């Protein structure tokens, strides 16, 4: 039986792919948190990206916990995100 994907489980180091064929997930970014599956706070220190929605963007693909490719159509995305400026708001509702 295949595992069910849950965007709420995603945190840690993230690498942004330039080719969608190599990404683990296709992601659409909403301007508003109201429609997003996951609220993301961009961490400045990788050690603090340790719970749902806390992402540290890395340039080192080998160290990434997962990779994403940003799409322009929410219908093509595996899940959607919105960014927040408050760490406490990161994660799922």
Secondary structure as the mmCIF struct_conf table of DSSP 4:
data_model
#
loop_
_struct_conf.conf_type_id
_struct_conf.id
_struct_conf.beg_label_comp_id
_struct_conf.beg_label_asym_id
_struct_conf.beg_label_seq_id
_struct_conf.end_label_comp_id
_struct_conf.end_label_asym_id
_struct_conf.end_label_seq_id
HELX_LH_PP_P HELX_LH_PP_P1 UNK A 2 UNK A 5
HELX_RH_3T_P HELX_RH_3T_P1 UNK A 7 UNK A 9
STRN STRN1 UNK A 12 UNK A 16
BEND BEND1 UNK A 18 UNK A 19
HELX_RH_3T_P HELX_RH_3T_P2 UNK A 20 UNK A 22
BEND BEND2 UNK A 24 UNK A 24
STRN STRN2 UNK A 25 UNK A 29
BEND BEND3 UNK A 31 UNK A 32
HELX_RH_3T_P HELX_RH_3T_P3 UNK A 33 UNK A 35
BEND BEND4 UNK A 37 UNK A 37
STRN STRN3 UNK A 38 UNK A 42
BEND BEND5 UNK A 44 UNK A 45
HELX_RH_3T_P HELX_RH_3T_P4 UNK A 46 UNK A 48
BEND BEND6 UNK A 51 UNK A 51
TURN_TY1_P TURN_TY1_P1 UNK A 52 UNK A 53
STRN STRN4 UNK A 54 UNK A 57
BEND BEND7 UNK A 59 UNK A 59
HELX_RH_3T_P HELX_RH_3T_P5 UNK A 61 UNK A 63
BEND BEND8 UNK A 65 UNK A 65
STRN STRN5 UNK A 66 UNK A 70
BEND BEND9 UNK A 72 UNK A 72
HELX_RH_3T_P HELX_RH_3T_P6 UNK A 74 UNK A 76
BEND BEND10 UNK A 78 UNK A 78
STRN STRN6 UNK A 79 UNK A 83
BEND BEND11 UNK A 85 UNK A 85
HELX_RH_3T_P HELX_RH_3T_P7 UNK A 87 UNK A 89
STRN STRN7 UNK A 91 UNK A 91
#
